[in-house]
C-alpha cells in the first residue's frame, strides 16, 4: 500500500469523499486557494472548483453555522476550524444547533457535518495553538468525537465521519501530522521527532466509528490512550518492561466499552493517559466507566496521567503533557499497588 503522512491521508479522505458524493463540500479559513494552514486541503479547490472547496471569513461561528444550514438542506459539509483553540466562538452553534437538530425536529432534519480541528501540543504553538478540548464535546449528547493516531485510521475514520448522518467532531493531533511521533523522547530534537509514513490504502474504505484498536497485547495492565499518547504509552511500556496492553480508543464517542472492559477484566489494572488537563478531562469518564464495569476485577486503583491543570505553558511545553517517564512511573506504581 502507498505510504502517506496523516496530512496526506486526511486530504485523500476528503478527495475520495468529494469524488463519490457531489453533496460533500469543504470550506474554512484559508482552506481553498491556500490549501489550509497545514495543507490538508491542498489541491481540492483546483480539482473540484470554488463551489465545493472555498475560503470562509474569519468567523468560526459563521463557518459552523453555515455548515449546519447546508446540512439541513441536504449537503454534507466538512469544515475546518484552523486550530482547536479557535472553536470556542462556534461552540454555541455546535452544541445548541448541530447536536440537537435531529432531536428538536423529531427526525425531520439531520446535521451530517464534520468539524475538523488540529489539536494538541508539541509544535511550540503556545497557549492559543496547543489545546486539547475533546472533553467539551464528549459531554454533549448528539455529537460524535474522533481522534485518530495514524494515517491509515485518519483516512478511514474521516470518510466514515463524512458519511455519518450526524455531526462529528474530528480532532487531528498536530504532532502526528507529518509522521508517527517517537514516544521515547520527553523532548523533541525537532517538532517532529520521527518522519515515518503510514500505510494507507488507495480509494474508499471506512473504519467504523465506535471501535477501538488494541495496539499492543499485554496481560499486566491496560493502558487507555488516544492520539499522540498512544505512542507515549508504547514507549513507556517498552522502557519499563511492563507487559501493558495498550488500547487506542480512536473514537471517544461512541466509545468501545466492550473492548475496554474485556481488557481490564483480563489485566486487573488500568492506566488512562491523555494530553488534556487532568481535572474534568475525558480520563475521568474512562476511570468511572472502568470502576463501574470492572470493580470486582480491579487489583489497584485506576490511575490517570494527564496535562497540568494550568493554561498551556509555552516555555514548559514538554513538561506539561505526559511523556514516557511520567507514564512509566504510573505503570510501575499501578503494578506495585
C-alpha positions in Angstrom: 0.0 0.0 0.0 1.2 3.6 -0.5 2.8 5.3 2.5 1.4 8.6 3.5 1.6 11.2 6.2 -1.5 11.9 8.2 -1.9 15.2 6.3 -1.9 13.3 3.0 -4.3 10.7 4.4 -6.8 13.3 5.5 -6.5 15.1 2.2 -7.1 11.8 0.4 -10.2 11.1 2.6 -11.8 14.4 1.5 -10.8 13.8 -2.1 -12.3 10.4 -2.2 -15.5 11.6 -0.5 -15.9 14.6 -2.8 -15.4 12.4 -5.9 -18.0 9.8 -4.7 -20.6 12.3 -3.4 -21.4 15.6 -5.0 -23.0 16.8 -1.8 -19.7 16.9 0.0 -18.3 20.4 0.3 -15.1 21.6 2.1 -14.5 25.1 3.4 -12.9 27.1 6.2 -10.3 29.8 6.8 -7.6 29.6 4.1 -8.9 26.2 3.1 -9.5 26.9 -0.7 -6.7 28.6 -2.6 -4.0 28.3 0.1 -4.9 24.7 0.9 -5.2 25.1 4.6 -2.6 26.2 7.2 -1.3 22.6 7.4 -2.0 21.9 3.7 -4.7 19.3 4.4 -6.9 20.6 1.6 -4.2 21.5 -0.9 -5.3 20.9 -4.5 -9.0 20.3 -3.7 -10.2 23.7 -5.0 -8.3 23.2 -8.2 -9.8 19.8 -8.7 -13.4 20.4 -7.6 -13.9 24.1 -8.1 -14.7 27.1 -5.9 -18.3 26.0 -5.3 -17.1 22.8 -3.5 -13.9 23.9 -1.8 -13.7 27.5 -0.8 -12.4 30.0 1.7 -14.6 31.4 4.5 -14.4 34.6 6.5 -12.5 34.6 9.8 -15.6 33.6 11.8 -15.8 30.2 13.3 -19.3 30.7 14.4 -20.2 31.7 10.8 -18.4 28.7 9.4 -20.1 26.1 11.5 -23.5 27.9 11.4 -23.4 28.0 7.6 -22.4 24.3 7.6 -25.4 23.4 9.7 -27.8 25.2 7.4 -26.2 23.5 4.4 -26.6 20.1 6.1 -30.2 20.7 6.9 -30.9 21.2 3.2 -29.1 18.1 2.0 -25.4 18.9 1.7 -22.6 17.2 3.6 -20.1 19.9 4.7 -16.7 19.0 6.0 -15.4 22.2 7.6 -12.0 23.1 9.1 -11.5 25.2 12.2 -7.9 26.3 11.8 -6.9 25.3 15.4 -9.0 23.6 18.0 -8.2 26.6 20.2 -10.3 28.7 17.8 -13.5 26.6 18.1 -15.0 28.4 21.1 -16.9 31.1 19.1 -18.5 28.2 17.3 -19.3 26.2 20.4 -22.8 27.5 20.7 -23.6 26.6 17.1 -22.2 23.1 17.7 -24.0 22.4 21.0 -27.2 24.3 20.6 -27.9 23.6 16.9 -25.8 20.8 15.3 -26.0 18.4 18.2 -29.8 18.9 18.7 -31.2 19.4 15.2 -32.3 15.7 14.8 -34.0 15.7 18.2 -35.6 19.1 18.1 -37.1 18.4 14.7 -38.2 14.8 15.6 -36.0 13.5 12.8 -37.3 15.8 10.1 -33.9 17.4 9.8 -30.4 15.9 10.3 -27.0 17.5 10.6 -24.4 15.4 8.7 -21.4 17.8 9.2 -17.8 17.1 10.1 -15.8 19.8 12.0 -12.1 19.1 11.6 -9.7 20.6 14.0 -5.9 20.3 14.6 -5.5 19.6 18.3 -2.8 19.2 20.9 0.7 20.5 21.5 4.2 19.6 20.8 4.9 22.1 18.0 5.7 25.1 20.2 2.3 26.7 19.4 1.8 28.4 22.8 -1.5 28.9 24.7 -3.7 29.6 21.7 -2.5 26.9 19.3 -2.0 23.8 21.5 -5.2 23.0 23.5 -6.9 19.6 23.7 -10.6 20.4 24.2 -12.1 16.9 23.5 -13.9 16.8 26.8 -16.0 19.8 25.9 -17.5 17.7 23.0 -17.8 14.3 24.7 -20.0 16.0 27.3 -22.6 16.9 24.6 -25.3 14.4 23.6 -25.8 14.2 19.9 -22.1 14.6 18.9 -19.6 12.0 18.0 -15.9 12.7 18.8 -13.0 11.1 16.9 -9.2 11.3 17.5 -7.0 9.2 15.1 -3.5 8.2 15.9 -2.1 7.2 12.5 -2.6 7.9 8.8 -4.5 4.7 8.0 -7.0 5.3 10.7 -7.3 9.0 9.9 -8.4 8.3 6.4 -10.9 5.6 7.2 -12.3 7.4 10.2 -12.7 10.7 8.3 -14.5 9.0 5.4 -16.8 7.3 7.9 -17.4 10.6 9.7 -18.3 12.4 6.4 -20.8 9.6 5.6 -22.3 9.6 9.1 -25.8 11.1 9.3 -25.0 13.1 12.4 -22.4 15.7 13.5 -18.8 14.5 14.1 -16.0 16.4 15.8 -12.8 15.2 14.1 -9.7 16.1 16.2 -6.3 15.8 14.4 -3.2 15.6 16.6 -0.8 18.1 15.1 2.2 16.3 16.4 1.3 13.4 14.2 0.6 15.3 11.0 3.9 14.5 9.4 4.5 11.0 10.8 4.2 8.9 13.9 5.7 10.6 16.9 8.7 8.7 18.5 7.3 8.5 22.1 10.6 7.6 23.6 11.6 11.3 23.7 10.5 13.5 26.5 11.8 16.4 24.5 11.9 16.7 20.7 15.1 17.1 18.6 12.7 18.8 16.2 9.0 19.3 16.4 8.6 16.1 14.5 10.9 13.6 16.2 10.4 10.9 13.6 9.2 11.1 10.0 7.8 7.7 9.3 4.9 7.3 7.0 1.9 5.0 7.5 0.5 2.6 5.0 -2.8 4.0 3.6 -4.8 2.1 1.0 -6.0 3.9 -2.1 -9.6 4.5 -2.8 -12.6 4.2 -0.5 -12.6 2.5 2.9 -14.0 3.2 6.3 -13.2 2.4 9.9 -16.4 2.2 11.9 -16.9 4.9 14.5 -17.0 3.4 18.0 -14.4 0.6 17.5 -11.1 0.8 19.4 -7.9 -0.9 18.3 -5.5 -2.9 20.5 -2.1 -1.6 19.6 -0.1 -3.8 22.0 -1.2 -7.0 23.5 -0.4 -7.5 27.2 -1.6 -9.1 30.4 -0.3 -7.0 33.3 -2.1 -3.6 32.9 -4.5 -2.0 30.5 -3.5 1.5 29.1 -6.3 3.6 27.6 -5.0 6.3 25.2 -5.8 8.1 22.0 -3.9 10.3 19.5 -0.3 11.2 20.3 -0.5 9.5 23.7 -0.7 6.0 22.1 3.0 6.4 21.1 4.0 7.7 24.5 2.2 4.7 26.2 4.1 2.3 23.9 7.4 3.9 24.7 6.6 3.8 28.5 5.8 0.1 28.3 9.0 -0.6 26.4 11.1 1.4 28.7 9.7 -0.2 31.9 9.4 -3.7 30.6 5.8 -3.9 31.9 3.5 -6.2 29.9 1.0 -3.5 29.1 -2.0 -3.9 26.8 -2.4 -0.6 25.0 -5.8 0.3 23.6 -6.1 3.1 21.1 -9.7 4.4 21.6 -9.8 6.1 18.2 -13.4 7.2 18.8 -14.2 8.8 22.2 -18.0 8.9 21.5 -19.3 6.4 20.7 -16.9 4.6 23.0 -15.9 0.9 22.5 -16.6 0.0 26.1 -16.7 -3.8 25.3 -13.0 -3.8 24.3 -12.0 -1.7 27.4 -13.9 -4.0 29.8 -12.6 -7.2 28.3 -9.0 -5.9 28.6 -9.3 -4.6 32.2 -11.0 -7.8 33.4 -8.0 -9.7 31.9 -5.3 -7.5 33.4 -6.9 -6.3 36.6 -5.3 -2.9 36.3 -5.8 0.3 34.3 -3.9 3.5 33.5 -5.6 6.3 31.5 -3.4 8.7 29.5 -4.4 11.9 27.8 -2.7 15.2 26.9 -5.6 17.5 28.0 -5.7 18.9 31.6 -6.5 16.4 34.3 -9.5 17.9 36.1 -12.8 17.0 34.3 -10.8 15.6 31.4 -12.1 12.6 29.4 -9.9 10.4 31.5 -12.2 10.9 34.5 -15.1 9.4 32.5 -13.0 6.5 31.4 -11.9 5.9 35.0 -15.5 5.9 36.2 -16.6 3.5 33.5 -13.8 1.1 34.3 -14.8 1.3 38.0 -18.5 0.7 37.2 -17.9 -2.2 34.9 -14.8 -3.9 36.3 -14.9 -3.2 40.1 -14.6 -6.8 41.2 -11.7 -7.5 38.8 -9.6 -4.4 39.8 -6.4 -5.1 41.8 -5.4 -1.5 42.0 -7.0 2.0 41.7 -7.4 3.3 38.2 -4.6 5.8 37.5 -4.7 8.9 35.3 -1.8 10.6 33.7 -2.6 13.9 32.0 -1.6 17.5 31.3 -1.2 20.0 34.1 -4.2 22.0 35.4 -2.8 25.3 34.1 -3.1 27.4 31.0 -0.9 25.9 28.3 2.7 26.8 29.3 4.7 27.7 26.2 8.1 27.6 28.0 7.4 24.2 29.6 5.5 22.6 26.8 7.3 19.2 27.0 6.9 19.0 30.8 3.2 19.9 30.5 1.9 16.8 28.7 2.7 13.2 29.7 6.0 11.8 28.4 7.2 8.2 28.8 8.8 9.0 32.2 5.5 10.1 33.8 3.5 7.3 32.2 6.2 4.8 33.1 6.0 5.9 36.8 2.2 5.4 36.7 2.7 1.9 35.3 5.2 1.0 38.0 3.1 2.4 40.8 -0.1 0.7 39.5 1.8 -2.6 39.4 3.1 -2.1 42.9 -0.3 -1.0 44.4 
